């Protein structure tokens, strides 16, 4: 129970908490502002209880609200004689009515106020209404007049208001944009003013006035009511507010303070009902206990299931603050704080972890630690100049661990007994089944992938079963309807990541008879959620098959998983496609393959849409289970480079005429004298492929060829596909793989014996004809003839970023004095100093491209196509690449500012030489752009360690509002010693909108003592200081017209290292010299390495930087600085570049000249 601390005499009508700046009213703590029936407004210091008069002259104040600036106060004043209600605006500290500005006035009786940005909400007892006043339009609009004597009013920040009805004893929920109200709580006794009990706005504090007055709380998520204070407070209890562990109760002529904390430490937390895997800042109030953070030991009631504590600090940390990393177990938890070396409990925090997330506009925050791998890529374009491209771009081999969860909601539960077993068996067999059907064939996703990969790749079911996960809430708490043209009764998650996390957390608590966990989620790579439909009729709501991914909080830390969801009755009720067909397609997404179908994609032209590869690739159509086309098999590593014949006509200077035998792609490795595919290089990153498709009757895949459908597919045919290598950027104006365009004879990119494919290139000085003719076909191979002329066109190119966990182009580099002096600082920008951007372009063609202009752009640290700003350009000739001239460097200058990390873009348009006739036109501009991003942190250890903060921009490139999200990766030998924090992993953005999301990184490195302890455990070695851990954020967008499958937008990477914190102990100027000393913070020992002393002129680009090596005592000395007078320096700055084990730092002072 609560303990009454103090009682104050005060005739009170209403009250609010307000963080009033102390300089305004000389109050050093948060104040409680209240009004009396004498028309006066007072403030009470919550530390001392001291009362201050703020204003007077009002009739009867019945409502107040304070703006975010802490000084603008809105006051509702009622003249009960004239029946006029007026809202005033005053500026603290002078809240007198004589100084107030009239905002709104009307007949009535206005009660509680609530402010939200540029609008003010108020309830009116006389008109039983809730209204909103716009400060911009200076007008009020009634939202609803269906209330009954309203008094209290709260806003949840998500489009809803909560109103107390004093007469009927209810609390109503009002949807603000519609005015529809519904009852959430009834049977109350004269409820009055309302307040939030928590910063998350999920729990309402209200009062009931009766013989025994009570203060109660109502939790919106779990629909639970609890008594907070029960006492004889007075006959006119009006309301209560909460501040930390302090409850302030308003009663007739009295204010009461109640304390809920029997411990010497008070713990302040913003949200006591956090979502799984989020993080919360905890602030400790030690008061007179004499304790400090160093004296505390933290114990969670359910261990890591409840959470963890991080002691690192960042630039936003409050004094005496730690970070609580919320665990994976849903339910009630307790953090117990004891005094070090004793069993004395000095503080307790009770909180509830929830699995329900209702914010449609932003996902929960998330912390992650340890090695996380979302997807791996090979190298740029998957191949070099003379070898096949697209090889091992998304390598998949060995066993992929999948987990099946049967998920239901309170709206529709799975049956029990034999009925449940039948459903589970269908899904287990469809996923990893090994039993043959009547025709002797095994049909499952596992069997398909073994077949199509030639047994290089297979699936394994973690736990060997498909357990049921019962989510506690209703269907509508987790799902929202798909958009047209999808069925109106098909649904997707409200927040895909939060939904998957809720399922994982529920399953993580399941155990076998021996108490062992059924599923080890750190082994799971693909999570398959089988969602129970809301009924068995075709009109009942169901979950549409879709794939996504994310990093999740699991036992042991964090785990990255690809996720796919399907309805439990997919093949029996919802669709004619089988479980294993659709599962195979969705697992294809898990492996990193995009959709290839062109329907519904508004970015594709009609000409592109007509080239859909359809039944020649599973990622276009899973019906009848086609194999992947050869390009996808190459990306996955299931076709080796020696099986492919590369023909590079972009460099061709002599005609070619060749006959080639192509082995059927269904049969794996080709025998001698045959190849699996012919690769025709159009340009780097753009290739044609020819393969022979001959379905085998003993297989389950490629059976569509047994009954070919006219102009769409054929049996025993040579298939021609047009493939671009993924650059992992957006937008993409075509699918990655599509059919070749129809030639003069109109074949649809598949060719029987005697048919051919022809192209004529007349866009250069040399006319080049390409011809592929099928000479013959057999059951296992086809013979083709390839003929090609010569090429007379340039092909400029620059390598894009590889993707995966590497989001830097190998052909873009930033140079500065520091990076040129120290190889360890290679390609690292220097903020506030002159930098040179270098872009290296090559020319694969046989002719020189003259006067090529390369433009440089800069944009925010972003995972999508955020707006670009022009930096500069350079013009040079690019001759054909050779040993003598492998590339040409284009440069521009850049002085990075300190407003966040950036992405650099280098681009040249399609090259056209108009000096000759006909004009020489470059082969393609698809490889004329590259981008790279820069971000590196050294997590500096002192006492405590430092947490670094940056931001990443999320951008919506689509023409409609949609969700943009990121999937994090953490890679490196020491990944388990680093932690990543995301403010949100997804945002709902308007078309073209860009928003920043806060990102924080930290190391567990806490100084030399910590390092020595880990060294003894053999958990660490000296590599820890020289080898960065790579963190990357891979961005995805949910296409508004095809929301089932997100598309990749790009990515960013952050390189993180660790080192002891350093500082300039001295940096001075005297006797025409500059000198100083750099030391290690925790023990004062000298630093080693280089210091960089920069003489800044009026123009920053004229600055001169001197590199100086630190001496044995960390000292440096530069004499005769007058030699730099030629630039007329105005100031001198110093920077220490760091060294393995030592973090960089800047001198706190600059020397003014």
N, C-alpha and C positions, 0 to 999 in steps of 0.2 A: 504494500500500500504506500501511498504518498505521505510525505511528512510536511506539515505546514511550517514554513520558515518565518514568514512575516505577515503582518496585517497592517494596512494603511487606511486611514480615513479619507475617503474621496467619493463624493457624489458623482456617479459615473453613468454615462449613457452608452457610449461605444468606445472601442479602442483598437489600435493597430500597432504592430511592431514596425519600427523603421530604423535603418542604419543611418542615422543623421550624422553628417560630418561634425566632429567635435569643435572645429573652428567656428561653427555657426551658433551653437548653444552651450558650449563649454561642457558637453557631456562626453566622457571618454569612452563610453560603451554604447552598444545598441540601446535605443530608447523605446519605451512604451508610451505612445501618444494616446491620450483619451480626452473626452469632453464631459462636461457636467451640465446639469439642467439649468445652471446659471449663465449659460452661454459662453463659458470659458474653455480654452483648450490648453491642456497641460502636457508635460513630458516627464517621465520618471526614468531616472538612470537605473539600469538593471544591475549595476554592480553595487551601488550604494543605496538605492531607493530614494535618492534626493529628487524632490519635485521642482519643476520649473514652469513658470507661466509663459506660454507661447503666444496666446492671443485672447481677445475678448470682444464683446459687442454683438454677439450672435443671439438669435432668439432661442432656438432649440436644435443643437447639433445632433444629427442622427446617423451620420455616415462620414467616413474619411478614407482617402486613398492617397498614397504618396508615390510620386514618379520615381523612375530609376535614378535620377540625379541626386536623390536624397534631400532635396530642398524645396521642390514644388509640391505643395499640399493642396488637395481638393477637398472641399468641405461642403456637406449637404446640410442646409439650415432650413428648418420648417417654421413658418409663421402660422401657428395653429389658429389664431384669431382670424387672419385674412385668408386662411387656407391656401397659402402660396409657399411652394417649395423652391428653393434657390440653391444652385451649385456655385460655389466661389472657388477661385484659384488664388492662392497666396504663396509667397516666397519666404521660407524660413530664414532667419529666426523670427521675423515680424509677421505673425499670423493674425494680427488684428483685423477685424472686419473693415475698419476704415481704410486699410491698405489693400483690401482684397479686390480682385477683378471678377465681375459677374460673368459666369460662363453660360448658364442656362437657368431659366425660370419658368415655372408652369404651376397651375393649380394642382394641388395634390400633397402627398406626404412621402418624400424620398427617404429611403432607408440606406442600406449598405451600398457602398460604391466599390467598383473594381476597375483598374486601369490596365489597358493592353495596347502598348505602342501609341498609336495616334487616335485611339478611341477610348471613351469612358462609358462603362456600363453602370446602370443603376436600377434598383427596384422601387416601385411606387405602391405603397399600401392602399392609397385612395383609389387607384385605378387597377389594382391587382395585376400590375404589368412589370415586364422587364424590358428596358429600352437601352439603346446605344446612342451616344453622342459623338459625332465626328468633329475633331478639332480642326480638320481641314475644311469641311463643308459648313461647319458651325451649325449643324442641324442635328436634331434627335429623331430617332426612328424607333417605333415600338416593335419589339421582336415577338412578344406574346402578351396577351392580356387574359390568359386562362389560368392565372395563379389565384391563390386565396390568402390574402393578408400576408404578403411576403415581407421578410425582414432581412435575412442573411443572404449573401451572394458571394460565390467563388467562381473563378475561371480556371480551367485545367490546362490552358495553353494549346489544346488540341481541338478547339471548336465546340467545346461544351461548357455550360454553366451549371452550377448547383445552387438551388434556392431553397431556403427554409420557409415553410408556411406556418406562421405562429398559431393561427387559429385551428387549422385542421391537424397539426402535429405531424407534418410530413416534410421530407426533403425531396425536391423534384430535380430531375436532370433535364436541361433544355439544350437542344441542338441549335446553335446560334444562327446557322445559315438558313434554317427552315422554320424555327420557332416551335417545333414539335417538342412537347414536354412529356416526361414519363416519371412515374413514382419510383424512387429507389429505396426509400425508407419510410415507414409509417408507424403509427401508434406512439408517437413521441408526445411529451408534455411541454407545450409552449417553447419550442426551439426558437432561438433568436439569432444572434450573429454567428457567422461561421468563419473558420480559419483552417489552413492546412497544417497538419501535424508533421508533415515531412516535405522536404524540398522537391521530391519527385511528384508531388501533387496526386498521391494515390490514397491518402487517408485524411478524412475530414474530422475536425474537432468541433463538437457542438455541445450545447448545454440543455438540460431539462430542468424546469422550475416546478417544484412540488414541495411537499412537506420536508422531504430530504432531497436537497438539490444535488444534481450530479453533473459531472463533465464526462462526456463519452467520446469515443472515436468510432468512425465507420470506415472500413477498408473497402475501397471500390472493387478491387480485384477478386478478393475471396468472399465478399459480401458478409463480413463479420463485424459485429459491434462489440465494443469492450468498454468497461467502466474505467475511467482514468482518475477521477476524483469523486468521492462521495462524502458529503459533509453538510452540516447545516450552515450554508453560506449566506442565506438571506432569502427573502421572499421574492426578490426581483433579479434573479441571476440572469445576466444578459449575454454573456459570451466568455470565451477563453482563448488564449493564444499560448503557443509553446515556443520556448527559446532554449535550445539545448535540453537540459534536464529540468528546466524551470517552467512551470505552468502558472500563468497569471490569470486569475479568475475575476471577472467583473461582477460585483454584486451591489445591492442597494447600499450606497454610502461607504462602500468598502472595496479595497483591492486586496486579494490574497495571493501570496507566493507559495507554491508547493514545489518541493524538491523530490525527484524520483531517484536520486543517485545516493546510495548509502556509502559510496566509496570516495576516497580522497581525490580521485581523478575523474573529471568529466570528459567524455568523449563526444566530440561534435562530428556528425556525419550528415551529408546532404540527403541521402536516400537510404532508408532502412529496409526497402524491399527491392534490392538490386536484381537485375537479370543475371542469369548464369554467365560466368566468364567476363563480367565487366570489372571496372575498378573504381574505387571510391577513396577520396582523400579523407583521412581521419586526423582531426586536430585535437590535441590533448590540452586540457585546461588543468594545470597543476595547482593553482591557487596557493594555499599555504602548506601544501604537502611537503615541499622541499625536494620533491623528486624531479628527475630530468629523464629524457628519452633514453640516456645511457643506462638508467637504472631498471629498465623494463624488460620483461620476458613475455612473449606472446604465445598463447595456447588456444587453438581452435577446437571446438567441441567434436568435430568429425574430421580432424586433420586436414589434409589438402582438399577433401570434399567440401569443407567449409571455406577454405581460402588460404592465402599466404600474406606475408607482410614484406614490403620493400622499404628499406630505410633510405634509399637514394633521395636526393633533393633536386629540384629544378627551379627555374627562374620564377615559377608561379607558386612555389610551395610557401605555405604560411609557417610562421614559427611553430615549433613543436608539432610538426606534421609528419605522418607516415602514409604510405599508400597501401590500401587493402586490396588484394587481388582476389576477387570473388571466385569461389570454387564451383564445382560441377554438380553438386548435390542439391536438388530442389527441396525446400522445406525450411524449418526454423533452425537457427544456428546461434552459437555464442562464441564471442571472442573474450577470453579471460586474460587480464593483465596482472602479472604478479611482479613483486619486487625481486630483483635479481638476488640469488643466494638464499631466498626465503620462500615459504609457501604462502605468504601474505598476499591476498587478492586486493589490488589497489584500484581496479577498474574493470567494468564489464560492459560489453556492447552486445545487445541481442538484436538480431536481424533475420529477415526471411529472404531466401533466394527463390525467385519466381521464374517460371518457364513461359510466361505469357508476355508478349511484347505487342503493344497496341499502337505505337507511333508509325503511321503509314509513310511518313516523310523521311525518316532516318532510322538506321539500324542501331542496335545497342553499341556501346563502347566495347572494347575487347583488348585483353592482354594476351601475349603469346610468348612462349619461350622454347628453346631447343630447336633441333633440326626440323625444318618444315619444307617439304618439296611438293610444289603444286604440279609443275610440268617442267621437263627438261628439254632443251633443244641442243642440236648439234652446233654447227658453225654456220656463218652467213651463207645463205642459198643452199646449204647442204652439199657443197662441193666446190672444187677449184676450177681453174680455167680449162684444164685438159681432162678432167674426170667428170663422171655423171653428177648432176646436181640433185637436190632433194633427198639425199641419202642420210638416214639416221637423224632427221630433223626432230622427230618425236619418238625416240627409240623405245621399243617395248619388247622385252624378252623375259623369259622365266615365268614366274607365277605371280598373278595379280590377285591379292586377297580382297574378297568381297564380303559384305555383311548384308544379310537380309533381315529387315525388321517389319513385322506386321503391325501397322500403326492404325489405331482407331481413336475416335473422340467420343465425348459423352453423347453426341447426337446419333451415333451409330456404332455399336460394339460388335466385335467378332463373336460368332457363336462358340460354344464349347464342344468338347467331345469329338466325335467322328467328323462332324461337319467342318470344324476348324482344321482337323488333320488333313482333310481332303484339300482345302485351300492351301495350306502350308506345303503339302506334297507337290501341288501343281507348280508352285513358284520355285521350290528347291530343285525340282526336276527340270524346269524350264531354264534355270540358271546354270546348274552344274551337273545335271543328270547324266548317267552313264548307261542306263538301260535302253536297249534297242526297241524300236517300234516293230510292227509286224513285218515290214519290208527289210528288217535287219539294220536300218539306219538309226543312229543315236541323234536325237534332235534336242539340242540345248545350246545356250550361248557358249558354254565351255567347248562343246563339240565343234561349233562353228569357228571359234577363234583358233582352236588347234588345227582345224582343216585349212583355214585361209592363211595361217602363219607357217604352215608346214611343220607344225609341232614345236615351233620356237617359243610360243606364248600360250598360256593356259590360265584358267580361273580356279580359285580355291575358295570354298565357303568357310569363313572364320567361325568357329564354334560348331560347325556341322549341322546347324538347325536354323529355323526362322522364328525366333521368339516374338510374342505379342507385346506391344508397348501401348499401354492405356494412357492417353493424354487426358488430363482432368477436365478440360473445358470443351465448349461446344464448337461445332464446325466453323461457325462464323468468326470465332476468336483466332483461327489459324489461316483461313483461306478467303480469297476474293475471286470474283468471277473473271474468266478469261475474256478477252476482247473479241469482237466480230473479226473474222468469219468463223471463229471457233464456236462450238455448240454453246448455247446460252446456259446450259447446266454444267459446263466444265469449269474447273477451278484451279487456281495456283496459290502458292503461299502468299500471305500478306507480306511477310519478310522471310525470304527463303533461308537465309543463314540462321535466323532465330528459330525457325521451325525445325531445321535439321538439328540444331543444338538441343532443343527441347526433347527430341526423339533420342538423341545420344545420351543425354543425362538420365532419362528414364530407363534406358537399357543398361546403363553403366551400373545400376544398382541390382540388376538381376544376377542371381547366383544359382549354382547347382546344389545338389544334396549335401555336398561337402563344404558349402560356403564359398566356393571359388567363383569368380566372375565368369559369366557365360561367354562374354566377349571382351577381348583385349583390343580396345579401340586404337591403340598405337600401332597395331598390325594392319588395320583396315585401310585400304586404298580407295575402294569404291563402296559407298554406302547406298543400298537400294531400299527405298521406303515404299512399302506396299500399303497404300492408304485405303481404308475401308470406305466404300461408297455409302451414300445416305439411304440407299434402297436398291432393290433389284430391278426396278422398272427402268426403261431406257430414258425416261424423263427425270429420274432422280439425279441429284447432284453427285458428281464424281470428280476425281483428281485427274487432270490431263497429263499424259506422260511428258516429262521434261527433265532436263539435266542442269546442274549448276555445281558449285564447289565452294570450298571455304576452309578456314582453319578453325578448330573447335577446342573447347576446354574439356579435357578427358582425365581420367585417373592417370597420374604420372606427369601431367603438364598439358601439352598442346599436341594436336595432331591435325595434319592436312588431309582432307579427303575430297574426292570427287563424289558428287551426290546425284542420284537420279530417283525420281518418284513415279509411281504408276498406280492406277486403281486396281483393287483386288479382283474385279470382274472384267478386266480388259478384253480378253478374247471371248468370253461367254456372253457379255451384254453390250459392251461399248464399241467393239470394232471387229472386223474380220481378220485382222492381223493376229498372229499367234504371239504368245508370251515371249518365246525365245527369239522371234524375229525382231520385235520392238526392243527387247532387252539388248540384243546385239547392237542395234542402231544407237541406243542411248549409251551403252558402254563405249561405243566408238567416240562419242563426245568426251567421255571420261578420259580417253586416251589422248585427247587434244585435237580431234578432227572436227572441222566445222561442217555445218549443213551444206550440201551441194545443190539442193533443190532451189529453183528460182521463183517459185510461186510465192506471192505475198511480200516480196522484197521490193520496196519502192525505190531503192537505189539502182536497180537493174533496169536497163533499157529494154525495149521489146526485142531488139536483135539479140541481146545477151540472154534474155529469158527463153528464147527459142532454142538455145544451145544447151539446155539442161541435159546432164548426162543420164538421167533417169535410172533405168534398171541395170545400168552397167556399174553402179557403185552403191553400196549399202547406205552411204551418207546422203543419197538422193532419194532412194526408195527401198524400204526394207521388205516390201511384199515379195515373197518367193526367195528372199535371202540371197541377193547377189553378192559376189565377192567384191572386195575393194578393187578399184582400178589400180593400174600399175604405179601411178604416182603416189597414191596413199600407201601402198605396200612398201615403196621405197622410203617414204617418210618414217614409217614405223620400224624400219630395219629388217623387213621380211624379204626384201630383194636386195642382194648384195651388189656392190658396184661392178664387180667382174662379170655379172650376168647381163649388164646393160652395154649396148654399143653406143657411145656418144659420137655424134657427128656435128661439128661446129661450123656451120655455114656463115656465121657472122664474120669470120676471118677468112672466108674462102677467096682464094685468088686464082684457083684452077678448077675447071669443071670436074664433077664426080659422077660416076655411074657404077653402082654396086648392087649385087644380089645377096640377100641375107635370109637365113632360115630363123623364124621366130618360134620358140617353144611355147606350147599352150601355158598360159599364166597359172592355170589351176593345178599344174603338175610340179611346181617348185623349180629347183635348180635345173638349168638346161644341160643336156649332154654336150659333148664336144661337137663343134660345128654349128651350134645353135646359140641364140641369145634369148633372154626373157623379154627384152624390150629394146626398141631403138629410140634414142633421145636425139631430137633435132634442136640444137641450140639456136634460138632466135636472138636472145640477148641474155646477159647474166640475170638469172632470176625469172626467165621466161623461156619455156621449152614446149615443144610438141613431143608426144609419146605415141608410139605404135606398139600394140601388143596383140596377141592372138587369143581370143576367147572361145573356148570349146568346152562347154559344160560336160562334166563327167557323171555318168549315171550312178556311180557308187558314192558320190558326195551328196551333202545336203544343200550346199550352196550352188549358185549359178544354174539352177534348174529352170529359170525363166527362158533359157535358150532352147529348151526342148519344145516349147510352143511359142515361137517368136511372134511378136505383135507388129506386123506390117512395117511401118516406117520408123519404129522405135528401137527394136532389137532384132538380132538375127543369130542363127546358130553357126558355129565354125566361121567366125568373121574376124577380120583384122580391125581393131578399134583404134581410132585416132582421137587423142585428147589434147587439149590446150591447157597447160598448167602454169600458174605463176607461183613462185616460191613465196611463202608467207613472210611479210615484213613486219607483222604484228603491229600494224597501224590501221587507222580508220579515217575516212570511209574507204571502202573497197567497192568499186563499181562493177564487180563481176565475181562469181564464185571462184574459188581457188582452182577447181578442175571443171572443165566443161568440154563439150564436143567441139571439134573443128568446125569452122563455118562451112556451109554447103558450097560445093564448087559448081562449075558450069553444068555438071550432070546431076546435081541436086541430091547426091547421096547424103544420108544423115550421119556421117562420120563413122559408119561401119561398112566394111567392104568385103564382098565375096570374091572368089576367083574370077579374074578378068576385069574387075572394077579398079578404078584408080582415084587418087586425090591429087588435084593440081592447084598450084598458086603461081601467079606471075607478078613479079615485083618490078614496077616501072618508075619507082620513086628515086632513082639514082642514075648516075652516068652510065652504069652497067646494068643491062636488063637481065634479071635472074629468074629462071624458071625452076620451080620445084615440082617433082612428080614422084608419087609413091604408087606403084602398081602391084596388085596381088597376082602373082603368077600361078599359084596353086595352093590348095588347102588339103590337109589330112586330119586324122583324128587327134593328132598330138602336135602338129606343127604346120606353119604356113611359110611359103617362100614369097618374098617381096623384092621388088627392084626399086632402088632409090636413085634418082637423078637430080642434079642441082648444078646451076651455073656458077657465076662469080658474084661477089659482093663488092660494091663500090661506095659503101656508106660508113660513116663513123658510128660508133656506139659508145657514148660517154657513160661512165658509171662510177658510183661511189658505194661502198658496202654499207648496208643498213645495220642496225643493231641485231644481234642474233635472237633476242627475246629470252624467254625462260627466266633466269636469274641474272642475265647480262643485258643491260639496257644502255650500252654505250657503243657507238659505231667505232670500229677499229680504224676508220679513216678520218676521224675528227679528233683534234688534239688542242688543248689549251696550254700555252707556254707563258712563263713569266720568269723573273730573275730567280725566284726560289726554286721552281721546278727544274730549271736548267742547271742549278748548282747542286741539287741533291736528287739522285735517281729515285729515292724513296718517295719523293713528292711529285713524281711524273704525272702529268695530266691532271693536276689539281689547281683550280682557280685560286687566285689570291684576291680576297675581297678588298675593295678600296684602293687597289694598285693597278697599274697598266698590265694588261694581259694581251696576248696575241692568239687569235683563233686561227687554226690551220685546218683546211679541208683538202684531202688528197684525192683528186679525180684521175681516172684512167680512161683510155680510149682503146676499145677492143677492135675497132674497125681498121681497114687498111689505108684510110686517108686522114690527113690532119684536119682537126676542127679548129678553125681560126676565130680569134676574138670571142672566146667563150666567156660569158659573164656568170659568175657564181655569186648568189646573194646569201647573206647570213641573217638569221632571225633569232630572236630570243622569246621564250614563253615561260610561264610559270612551271614549276616542278609538277608535272601533270601526267595522268595516266590516259589522257584523251587529247583530242584536238583542240586544246585551249587557244585563245587568240594569240597571234604572233605579233611581235614588234620588230621593225627593221633595224639591223645593226650596221650593215655596211656591205660593200661588194668589191669584187676584184675581177679583172679581165686579163686573160692569158690565152695563148694557143695550147692545144693539147695534141701532140703527135701520137701516132700509133704506139702503144706500149711496147717496150723492148727492154733488154737488159740495161741499155744505156739510159733510157728514160722510162722507168717503170711507172712513174706518176708525175703529175704536176701539182704543186702546192698553191692554193689560193688562200689569202690571209685577209684579216681585218682586225682592228683593235677593239678591245672591250675592257671596261672598268666595272667589274661587278659591284653592286651596292649590297647593303646588308639587309635586304627585305625578303630574304628567303632564297632557297636554292632554285636553280634554273635549268631549263632544257635549251640546248642550242640546235638549230636547224641549218643545214647547208643545202642549197637547191639551185639547179640550173634548169631552164626550160628546154623544151624540145629544140634541138639544134637544127637550124635551117641555113644553108649557105646559098644566098640569093645572088652571089656574084657570078654564078654559072647557070647555063640553061641546057637541060632542065635543072632545077634547083636540087641540091644535095640535101636530103632530109635524113636526119638521124634515124636509126632502126627503131628506137622506142625511147620514151622518157620515163618508163616505169622504174628505172634504176638510177634516176638522176637526183634523188633526194636521200639524205640520211639525217638522223638526229641522235643526240646523245645527251645524257643528263649527268650532273655533277653534284655529289653530296658525300662527304666523308666526315665522320666524327671520331674523336678520341674521347672515350668516356673516362674522364679524369677522376682518379681516386684520391680523396683526401679524407676528411672525417666530417660529414658522410660523403659517399660517392655522389657524383653528379649525373643527373638525368638530362639528356639533351632534348630540345624541342624544335621541331620544324613543322612544315605543313605541306601537304600534297593537294593539288587542285583536281577536282572531279568535274568533268565537262560532258554535257549532253549534246552529241552531234546530230541527234535525230530531230525530226520535225514535229514531234509530239512529246508531251511530258512522259518521263519514264524513269526507271531505276538505273543508277550507275553504281557499280560496286567494285571493290578490290579484293583480291585474294593474296595474302602475304606469303612470302617464302623466306626462310632463314637457312643459309647454307654456309658451311665451313667446319673445319675440324673442331673448333671451340664454340660451336653454335649454342651448346647447352649452358654456356656462361653468359648469354645475352638475352635481353628481353625487349619486346616491341609492344608499344601501346598504340591503339587506334581510337580516336575519338568516335568515329563511326566507320563501319566497313561498307556502308551504302547510303546513298542519298537519292531522294526523288527530286529530279531537276526539270525545270521548264526547258523548252526547245532553245538550244544555244546558251543555256545558263551554265556558269562556272561557279563552284563554291570550293572553299578550302576546308580540308579536314586536318585537324591537328594530329601529328605523329610524334611519338616520343620513343627514345631508345636509351637503354642503360646496360651497363655491365655489372656483373656480380663482383667484379674486381674491387676490393676495398683496401688496397694498399699492400705494402711489402709483407706484413704479417700474414694476411690472407693468402698471398702468393706462396709463401713458404709452407703454409699448412697444406695447400693443394699440391705442392711439389712433393711433400712427404707421402701423400696419398697416391702419387703417380697419376693424378688427374690432369696435370698441366706440365708444361715445360717452357723453355725460353721462346719457342715458336709462338707462344701466346701473344707476345708483344710485337712480333714482326708479321704476323699473318692475320689479315682482316677477316671478319665475318661479313658475308654479303647478305643484306636484307633487301628484298625486292617486293614491290607491290604491283601486281598484274591487274590491269583494269579491264572490266567488262561492262557492256551495256545491254539492257534488255530491249530488243527491237519492239517498238509499240505494236507493230503489225504481226510479229511472229515471236511472242513473248516466251514460248516454250524453250527456246535455246538462246542464251546470251551469246553475244559476239565479242571477241577480243578487241580492245581499243588501243592498247599500248601498255607501257609500264615504266616504272622508275626503280632505281636501285640506290641503296644507301650502304656504303662501306663503313663498318664500325670496328674500331680497335680499342685497346685499353692502354692506359699509362698512368703513372703517378702524376698528380697535379704539380705544376710548376708556376713560378712567378718571377718577375723582375724585382729583385730586392733593391736594385739601384739602377737608375737611368738618368744621367746628368750631362751637363755641358759646361765646360770651363776651359779657359786658356786655349781656345781654338781647337778643342778636342771634345770627343764624345766618348763616354765610358759607362760601364755598368756591370751588373752581375745577375745571373739567373740561378735560382736555387729550387730544390724540391720542397714542396709546401710542408709535408708531414714531418720531416726531420731536419730541414735546413741544409742538406747535403748539396754539393754543387751539381748543376746540370752539365751535360756534355752535348756536343753537336754544334750547329751553326745558329748564329743570330743574324737577323737581316735588318739593317739600319737604312731607312728610306728618307731621303731629302725631298720634300714636296715643294714644288714651285707653285706659282699662282694657278697654272694649269696642271691638273693631276697627270695628264699624259706625258709631261716633261719630267716627271719624278725620276730620281736616280736611286737605285738600291745597291748597297754595299753588303757583300757577304763576309762575315767575320767568324772565325772559329773560336769557340769558347776555350778559355784556359783551364788549367787543372782545378782552379777554384770557382769555375763558372764565370770568369770575368772576361770582358772584352774592352778594347781600347782603339779608337780611331783618331789619329793625329792629323793636323793640318787640314781641317775641313774647309778652309778657304778655297781649296781647289775645286769645290763644287759651287762656288759663287756664280759661275757662268749661267746657272739656271735661276739665280736669285731665289734661293730657298726661303720659304716662310715658316716651315715647321719641320721637325724631325720626329719620326716614329720608329719604334723598335718592336720586332717580332722574333720570338724564339720558335724555330720550326719543329721542335720535338726530336726524339730519338727513340729507338726501340725501348719501351718501358717507361718513357717520359712523354707527357702530353704537351702539345704546343701551347703558347700563351702570348699575349700582347702586353707591353708595358702599360700600366695604368695611366701614365702621364705622357704627354707629348711636349717636346722642347720647342718653345716659340722663339723665333729669330727676329 
